[in-house]
């Protein structure tokens, strides 16, 4: 079954129903691999958005290669296109309107943000498959540190079961929010490595308010890992899932 999708999460496109999704294998034959950039210093949010916008336009025009950009932001909240006013409980940090899909989220030190700018015209204009592949990218990265991340049908992002907190407790460890412009992707994922989890208390993260759902991080789960280790795992797993296909 195929369906047309018009959604604040994903934008516009033709997608598969979730049970039919293929994951990964997003390489385009004859294409150069995506460029990688890692910033050591925290990047202001508006500066990041400006760079993404310019790079996405250049990718669409065929004048720049695709880019995966790993960075951290100073503490801030971003409001996606589906965000509800009540999701902002207390503006403890600057709040930025974002063109990405999704609701309210937090970014800050100790959280690895990966902005992914890929050309889906060449890789396949299936936006939901792209989102599922981002989820799988996070799941495989977590697996490298012996953490079992899971996706949920009714909740975007990656979740970890917390039986230590209760039989039905699940905590979110990574968020996803994207935008598509001229079939080039913008924004991407955020993975909690060792952020200050109290910073999430100013919002309903991604609009989730159930007491059964919380926020976690690798450090909160007892996993001691450097950001460089996370970056290595992210790149390894990305290059498996989004590998450039061979001609012929």
Residue pairs with C-beta under 8 A, 6 or more apart in sequence:
1 16
1 17
1 20
2 14
2 15
2 16
3 14
3 15
3 16
3 17
4 13
4 14
4 15
5 12
5 13
5 14
5 15
5 127
5 128
6 12
7 101
8 80
8 81
8 82
8 101
8 102
9 82
9 101
9 102
9 131
9 156
9 177
9 178
10 101
10 127
10 128
10 131
10 178
10 180
11 101
11 127
11 178
11 179
11 180
12 127
12 180
13 120
13 125
13 126
13 127
13 128
13 180
14 125
14 126
15 126
15 127
15 128
15 129
16 22
16 126
16 128
16 129
18 128
18 132
18 153
21 128
21 129
21 132
22 129
23 129
23 132
23 133
23 136
23 241
24 133
24 136
24 240
24 241
24 242
25 241
25 243
25 245
26 118
26 123
26 124
26 130
26 133
26 241
26 242
26 243
27 123
27 242
27 243
27 244
27 245
28 119
28 122
28 123
28 244
28 245
29 244
29 245
29 246
29 247
30 245
30 247
31 122
31 244
31 245
32 65
32 66
32 244
33 239
33 244
34 65
34 66
34 67
34 68
34 117
34 118
34 238
34 242
35 65
35 66
35 67
35 68
36 67
36 68
36 69
36 70
36 235
37 67
37 68
37 69
37 70
38 69
38 70
38 71
38 231
39 69
39 70
39 71
39 72
42 71
42 72
42 73
42 74
42 109
43 71
43 72
43 73
44 73
44 74
45 73
45 74
45 76
45 78
45 94
45 96
45 107
46 96
48 69
48 71
48 73
48 115
49 98
49 99
51 69
52 69
52 115
52 117
52 186
52 187
53 186
55 64
55 67
55 117
56 117
56 181
56 182
56 184
56 185
56 186
57 181
57 182
57 184
58 64
59 65
59 66
59 67
59 117
59 118
59 119
59 184
60 119
60 181
60 182
60 183
60 184
66 117
66 118
66 119
67 115
67 116
67 117
68 114
68 115
68 116
68 117
68 235
68 238
69 114
69 115
69 116
69 117
70 112
70 113
70 114
70 231
70 234
71 113
71 115
72 107
72 108
72 109
72 110
72 111
72 112
72 113
72 227
73 107
73 108
73 111
73 113
74 108
74 109
75 92
75 93
75 106
75 107
75 108
75 109
75 196
75 199
76 93
76 94
76 95
76 96
76 106
76 107
76 108
77 88
77 91
77 92
77 93
77 94
77 95
77 96
77 104
77 105
77 106
77 107
77 202
77 203
78 95
78 96
78 97
78 98
78 100
78 104
78 105
78 106
78 107
78 177
79 87
79 88
79 95
79 96
79 97
79 98
79 103
79 104
80 98
80 100
80 101
80 102
80 103
80 104
80 105
80 177
81 98
81 99
81 100
81 101
81 102
82 101
82 102
82 103
82 207
83 102
83 103
83 104
83 207
84 103
84 104
84 207
86 204
87 103
87 104
87 203
87 204
87 207
88 95
88 104
88 202
88 203
89 201
89 202
89 203
89 204
90 201
90 202
91 202
92 199
92 201
92 202
93 106
93 108
93 199
93 202
98 177
98 187
99 179
99 186
99 187
100 177
100 178
100 179
100 186
100 187
101 177
101 178
101 179
102 156
102 175
102 176
102 177
102 206
103 204
103 206
103 207
104 203
104 204
104 205
104 206
104 207
105 175
105 177
105 190
105 203
105 205
105 206
106 195
106 199
106 200
106 202
106 203
106 205
107 113
107 190
108 195
108 196
108 199
109 195
109 196
110 192
110 193
110 194
110 195
110 196
110 217
110 219
111 190
111 191
111 192
111 193
111 195
111 217
112 190
112 191
112 193
112 227
112 230
112 231
112 234
113 188
113 189
113 190
114 188
114 189
114 190
114 191
114 234
115 186
115 187
115 188
116 134
116 178
116 185
116 187
116 188
116 189
117 184
117 185
117 186
118 130
118 184
118 185
118 242
119 183
119 184
120 126
120 127
120 130
120 180
120 183
120 184
120 185
121 183
121 184
123 130
123 242
125 183
127 178
127 180
130 178
130 185
131 156
131 176
131 178
132 151
133 241
133 242
134 176
134 178
134 188
134 189
135 151
135 156
135 157
135 158
135 176
136 151
136 241
137 189
137 234
137 237
137 238
137 241
137 242
138 149
138 158
138 173
138 174
138 176
138 189
138 191
139 149
139 150
139 151
139 158
140 237
140 240
140 241
141 191
141 230
141 233
141 234
141 237
142 148
142 149
142 158
142 160
142 173
142 174
142 218
143 149
144 233
144 236
144 237
145 218
145 223
145 225
145 229
145 233
146 223
147 160
147 173
147 218
147 221
147 223
148 160
148 161
149 158
149 159
149 160
149 173
149 174
150 158
150 159
150 160
150 161
151 157
151 158
151 159
152 159
152 170
155 172
155 206
155 208
155 213
156 175
156 176
156 206
157 172
157 174
157 175
157 176
157 206
158 172
158 173
158 174
158 176
159 170
159 171
159 172
159 173
159 213
160 170
160 171
160 172
160 173
160 216
160 221
161 169
161 170
162 169
162 170
162 171
162 214
162 216
163 169
165 171
165 214
166 212
168 212
169 212
169 213
169 214
170 212
170 213
170 214
171 213
171 214
171 215
171 216
171 220
172 205
172 206
172 208
172 213
172 214
172 215
172 216
173 191
173 192
173 215
173 216
173 217
173 218
173 221
174 189
174 190
174 191
174 192
175 189
175 190
175 205
175 206
176 188
176 189
177 187
177 188
178 185
178 186
178 187
178 188
179 185
179 186
179 187
180 186
191 230
191 234
192 215
192 216
192 217
192 218
192 220
193 217
193 218
193 219
193 225
193 227
193 230
194 217
194 218
194 219
195 217
197 215
197 216
197 217
197 220
200 215
205 215
218 225
218 230
